Structures are given as structure tokens and as C-alpha cells.
Amino acid sequence: MSKQLFIVALILSFASYQAQEEASPTNTKPKDELNCYNKWAAKFEERGAEEVKDGVYTDVIISVRYKGNATCYSGKVEVIEGKINKFYILLEDGTYEEFKKTWKNNSNKDKRIINGISETMITIHNELVNVLFPSKLKPKKPKPKFAPEPTDD
């Protein structure tokens, strides 16, 4: 009987420890914290983007998001008829590797580029993938110049 009580106590203490760890402020991320995708998306929303024409672009960002976290990679992409065709991750040795995932419901097909960001593609593991074109970001709008204050001349 005492062995059973010991095992139950051990399980309860472990469960309590796990609950404390999950609730710990060091393990929680504020919902309004910006990740690399959110920062870029905000810039595109604020400034807009030039049209992305057909061709190969070697200066894109490939964003992979999962459960609020994002990882952004440098890469290249082929655009055909205004849509994403193939895209590649830039490796540390300067070579490219095709970005191959298993896609949910062919979500990688016929993805248009809207305001400098591709439509979202979804993997079977529910990762959200976008291709961003920072070179197409419109320049920052100049701020208004304030008028001088009157003088006592």
C-alpha cells in the first residue's frame, strides 16, 4: 500500500512541476511580441510593394511559422505568370537547396504574390510558409516638415 501511495505522490508532484513550468513567465511569450514574419508583414502593410514580375529572385525571405513562432531564411524563388513556382533556401556555403515539404491540399500551387508577399502555403504539419520580396518594398515616405514658429522681427 505504501508503494502505491508513493507512486501516486510522485506522479502528482511531477504533474504539479509541469504545470508550474508551463505557467512560468520565462516560458510564456507575450502575444503581441513580433517575430521575423510579423515585422516584415508590418513593413509591407505600411509601405506597400512594387509589382513582382516573372523571373528568378535571389534576395527573398522564406518564412516558416508554427504555433506563433517564425523562422525566416534567405532564399531564391522562381516566379512564373505572377505566381510562385519553386523556391530554395540559401545554405551557409552559398548553395541553394529546394524547399521541399509535403503540402496540405496542394496549398503550394498557384500562389499569387500580393503586396510583396506570397499567399500562405500550409504543410501537412500545419506550418505556414510565405515568400517575401524585400527588394520590392516601396521606399519610406518622407515625413512632413514642420513650419517654423513666428519670430518677433
C-alpha positions in Angstrom: 0.0 0.0 0.0 2.8 2.5 0.8 4.4 1.8 -2.5 1.2 2.7 -4.3 0.9 5.9 -2.3 4.5 6.8 -3.0 3.9 6.3 -6.8 0.7 8.4 -6.7 2.6 11.2 -4.8 5.4 11.0 -7.3 3.0 11.3 -10.2 1.2 14.2 -8.6 4.4 16.1 -7.8 5.6 15.7 -11.4 2.3 16.9 -12.8 2.4 19.9 -10.4 6.0 20.7 -11.5 5.0 20.5 -15.2 2.1 22.9 -14.6 4.4 25.4 -12.9 6.9 25.2 -15.7 4.2 25.8 -18.3 2.9 28.8 -16.3 6.3 30.2 -15.7 6.8 33.7 -17.1 10.1 32.6 -18.7 8.2 30.1 -20.8 5.4 32.3 -22.0 5.7 34.7 -24.9 3.7 37.8 -25.0 1.0 37.6 -27.7 2.0 40.9 -29.1 5.7 40.0 -29.5 6.7 40.4 -33.1 8.5 37.6 -34.9 10.5 38.0 -38.1 7.4 37.4 -40.3 5.3 39.9 -38.4 7.9 42.6 -38.6 8.3 42.2 -42.4 4.5 41.9 -42.9 4.0 45.2 -40.9 6.6 47.0 -43.1 4.8 45.7 -46.3 1.5 46.8 -44.9 2.8 50.3 -44.0 4.8 51.0 -47.2 3.4 48.7 -49.9 5.3 46.9 -52.6 6.1 47.2 -56.3 4.7 44.5 -58.6 6.8 41.3 -58.7 7.4 40.4 -62.3 8.3 37.0 -63.7 11.9 35.9 -63.1 14.3 34.4 -60.6 14.9 36.4 -57.4 17.9 35.6 -55.2 17.0 38.1 -52.5 13.8 36.7 -51.0 12.9 35.7 -47.4 11.2 32.4 -46.8 9.2 32.5 -43.6 8.1 29.3 -41.8 5.6 29.9 -39.0 4.3 27.3 -36.5 2.3 28.0 -33.4 3.2 31.7 -33.2 6.9 31.2 -33.8 8.6 32.1 -37.0 11.9 31.3 -38.7 13.0 33.3 -41.7 15.5 32.1 -44.2 17.3 33.8 -47.1 16.5 32.2 -50.4 15.6 32.4 -54.0 12.4 31.9 -55.9 11.2 31.4 -59.4 8.1 33.4 -60.4 6.1 32.4 -63.4 2.9 34.1 -64.6 2.9 36.2 -61.4 2.9 33.1 -59.2 5.4 31.2 -57.0 6.8 28.2 -58.8 9.8 26.7 -57.0 11.8 28.2 -54.1 15.0 27.5 -52.4 16.8 28.1 -49.1 20.2 29.7 -49.1 22.7 27.5 -47.3 25.8 28.7 -45.4 28.1 27.5 -48.1 26.4 29.8 -50.7 24.5 27.0 -52.4 20.7 26.6 -52.6 18.5 23.7 -51.6 15.0 23.4 -52.9 12.4 23.9 -50.2 10.5 20.6 -50.2 7.7 19.9 -47.9 4.6 17.8 -48.1 1.8 20.3 -48.7 -1.7 20.1 -47.4 -4.3 20.0 -50.3 -1.7 21.2 -52.8 -1.6 24.5 -51.0 1.7 25.4 -52.7 0.1 25.5 -56.2 -0.8 28.8 -58.0 0.2 31.1 -55.1 0.0 34.7 -56.1 2.1 37.5 -54.8 0.1 40.2 -53.1 1.8 43.4 -51.9 5.2 41.8 -52.0 4.3 38.6 -50.0 3.1 35.3 -51.4 -0.2 33.8 -50.4 0.3 31.4 -47.5 1.1 27.8 -48.1 0.4 25.1 -45.5 2.3 21.9 -44.9 0.8 18.7 -43.5 2.3 19.6 -40.2 0.4 23.0 -40.2 3.5 25.1 -40.8 2.6 28.3 -42.6 5.0 29.3 -45.4 5.3 32.6 -47.2 7.9 34.0 -49.6 8.6 37.8 -49.1 10.2 40.1 -51.6 12.0 42.8 -49.5 13.6 44.3 -52.7 10.1 45.2 -53.8 9.3 47.1 -50.7 8.4 50.7 -51.5 10.7 53.4 -50.0 9.8 55.0 -46.8 7.6 58.0 -47.3 9.2 61.3 -46.2 7.8 62.8 -43.0 6.1 66.2 -43.2 8.3 69.2 -42.5 7.0 71.3 -39.6 6.6 75.1 -40.2 8.8 77.5 -38.3 7.4 79.3 -35.2 6.8 83.0 -35.7 9.6 85.4 -34.7 9.5 88.9 -33.1 11.0 90.7 -36.1 
